[in-house]
């Protein structure tokens, strides 16, 4: 069995390398995939999503949906993925005492459950606040500060 080199811990030296990692990661995605991003504020979650969107052919500027909760972007690529849904759950709970957001939240539940038929990929920042397991193929990407300010330790894992 061939081991996927992306499913590993990556020492990312700068924004250019983070963008390169996001571009490589884009080629692994399938319609319906959900990508959970975790890490402290400023760790690179939104920057990674912006680079991922660019690799998927998103033409619009991807901004943090911290206040709007959800951003949806059309994508044009050879991966059969036609949209990127970007969800930020930061404002759904106090991070020091995080309370999971019920997946019964109809809107988020619908976005996740219809992602495959909509040919979408769903990226969820602060995904640990979702609180329930989902049926989609999922990726978990964790961002940590490296030894210097521009460096990040990015760990990628996948659940089938």
C-alpha positions as CSV (number, residue, x, y, z in Angstrom):
1,X,0.0,0.0,0.0
2,X,1.4,3.4,-1.0
3,X,1.7,5.9,1.9
4,X,0.4,9.4,1.2
5,X,3.3,11.8,2.0
6,X,0.8,14.6,2.8
7,X,-0.6,12.7,5.7
8,X,2.2,13.7,8.0
9,X,3.7,16.6,10.1
10,X,5.1,19.4,7.9
11,X,7.6,22.0,9.0
12,X,6.5,25.0,6.9
13,X,9.1,27.8,6.9
14,X,7.0,30.7,5.4
15,X,3.8,31.7,3.6
16,X,5.2,30.5,0.2
17,X,5.7,27.0,1.6
18,X,2.3,27.1,3.2
19,X,0.8,28.0,-0.1
20,X,2.7,25.1,-1.8
21,X,1.4,22.7,0.9
22,X,-2.2,23.9,0.3
23,X,-1.8,23.5,-3.5
24,X,-0.5,19.9,-3.1
25,X,-3.3,19.2,-0.6
26,X,-5.9,20.4,-3.1
27,X,-5.0,17.6,-5.5
28,X,-6.0,15.1,-2.8
29,X,-9.5,16.4,-2.3
30,X,-12.7,14.9,-3.5
31,X,-16.2,16.3,-3.7
32,X,-17.9,16.0,-0.4
33,X,-14.7,16.1,1.6
34,X,-14.7,18.1,4.9
35,X,-11.5,19.7,6.1
36,X,-11.3,20.6,9.8
37,X,-8.7,23.2,10.6
38,X,-7.5,23.8,14.2
39,X,-4.9,25.9,15.8
40,X,-4.5,29.2,17.8
41,X,-5.6,32.5,16.5
42,X,-3.2,33.7,13.8
43,X,-1.8,30.2,13.2
44,X,-2.5,30.2,9.5
45,X,-6.0,28.6,9.1
46,X,-7.5,31.3,6.9
47,X,-4.2,31.8,5.0
48,X,-4.2,28.1,4.2
49,X,-7.8,28.2,3.1
50,X,-7.0,31.2,0.8
51,X,-4.2,29.2,-0.8
52,X,-6.3,26.1,-1.0
53,X,-9.1,28.2,-2.8
54,X,-6.6,29.6,-5.2
55,X,-5.4,26.0,-6.0
56,X,-9.0,25.0,-6.6
57,X,-9.5,27.9,-9.0
58,X,-11.5,30.2,-6.7
59,X,-11.3,33.7,-8.3
60,X,-12.9,35.7,-5.5
61,X,-11.0,36.9,-2.5
62,X,-11.5,34.4,0.4
63,X,-12.0,36.3,3.7
64,X,-12.4,35.0,7.2
65,X,-16.1,34.3,7.8
66,X,-15.7,34.9,11.6
67,X,-18.7,37.2,11.7
68,X,-20.7,35.8,8.8
69,X,-20.0,32.1,9.8
70,X,-20.0,30.9,6.2
71,X,-18.5,31.9,2.9
72,X,-19.2,30.1,-0.4
73,X,-17.0,30.4,-3.4
74,X,-17.2,29.0,-7.0
75,X,-14.2,27.0,-8.1
76,X,-13.0,26.1,-11.5
77,X,-10.5,23.2,-11.6
78,X,-9.8,19.8,-13.1
79,X,-10.8,18.0,-9.8
80,X,-14.6,18.1,-10.4
81,X,-14.9,20.4,-7.4
82,X,-17.2,23.3,-8.2
83,X,-17.3,25.2,-4.9
84,X,-15.5,25.8,-1.7
85,X,-17.5,26.3,1.4
86,X,-15.6,28.0,4.2
87,X,-17.0,27.9,7.7
88,X,-15.5,29.6,10.8
89,X,-17.0,28.4,14.1
90,X,-14.8,30.6,16.3
91,X,-17.7,32.9,17.4
92,X,-19.9,29.9,18.3
93,X,-18.3,29.3,21.7
94,X,-15.9,30.7,24.2
95,X,-12.6,29.1,23.2
96,X,-11.4,28.8,26.8
97,X,-14.5,26.8,27.6
98,X,-15.5,25.5,24.2
99,X,-19.0,24.1,23.9
100,X,-19.6,22.0,20.8
101,X,-22.0,23.4,18.3
102,X,-24.8,20.9,17.6
103,X,-24.8,19.5,14.1
104,X,-28.5,19.9,14.4
105,X,-27.8,23.5,13.3
106,X,-29.8,23.0,10.1
107,X,-27.8,25.3,7.8
108,X,-24.4,23.8,8.6
109,X,-25.8,20.3,8.6
110,X,-27.2,20.9,5.1
111,X,-23.9,22.3,3.8
112,X,-22.0,19.3,5.1
113,X,-24.5,16.6,4.1
114,X,-25.1,18.0,0.6
115,X,-21.4,18.7,-0.2
116,X,-20.9,15.6,-2.4
117,X,-24.0,16.2,-4.5
118,X,-23.1,19.9,-4.7
119,X,-19.6,19.0,-5.8
120,X,-18.2,21.1,-2.9
121,X,-15.4,20.8,-0.4
122,X,-16.2,22.2,3.1
123,X,-13.4,23.8,5.1
124,X,-14.3,24.3,8.8
125,X,-12.1,26.5,11.0
126,X,-12.4,25.6,14.7
127,X,-14.1,22.4,13.6
128,X,-13.7,20.9,17.0
129,X,-16.7,23.1,18.0
130,X,-18.9,21.1,15.6
131,X,-19.2,18.5,18.3
132,X,-20.6,15.6,16.4
133,X,-19.1,13.1,13.9
134,X,-20.1,13.4,10.3
135,X,-20.3,10.8,7.6
136,X,-18.2,12.6,4.9
137,X,-14.6,11.7,4.3
138,X,-12.7,14.1,6.6
139,X,-9.3,15.7,6.9
140,X,-7.9,17.2,10.1
141,X,-5.2,19.8,9.8
142,X,-3.6,21.3,12.9
143,X,-1.5,24.4,12.9
144,X,1.1,25.2,15.5
145,X,3.7,28.0,15.8
146,X,7.2,26.9,14.9
147,X,10.6,28.0,16.3
148,X,10.4,31.4,14.5
149,X,7.5,33.7,13.8
150,X,7.0,32.8,10.2
151,X,7.3,29.0,10.7
152,X,4.4,26.7,11.3
153,X,4.1,23.0,12.1
154,X,1.2,21.7,10.1
155,X,-0.1,18.2,10.8
156,X,-2.4,16.6,8.2
157,X,-4.5,13.5,9.0
158,X,-7.4,11.8,7.2
159,X,-10.4,9.7,8.3
160,X,-12.0,7.7,5.6
